[in-house]
Amino acid sequence: MIDEIDAGIHFSRFKEFWKIILEVAFANNTQLIVTTHNEECIHYYYEALKELGESYSNKGRIVQCKEFDQKITIHTYDFNSLHLAQDRGIELRGGQ
């Protein structure tokens, strides 16, 4: 579990950073749970999954938690729906 994974990482290094983290987790059969509010970090997560291929992208997810009307809603984006969300400008960071 890594809170605010983007802290201290320059945006120009996000994709390579994600690739390394994902490759190590995949090789060790380890589930990653990370948080971020950084839109670029999310974008490069998607790009890293895309470049690493189907075996990675099939396992990648983004889970969005939002509070609305004093209730928390949760939406899960798999690789394909993440692609659509980014193309359509859907806010993935839990905001309105």
Order of alpha helices (4+ residues) and beta strands (2+ residues): alpha-alpha-alpha-beta-beta-alpha
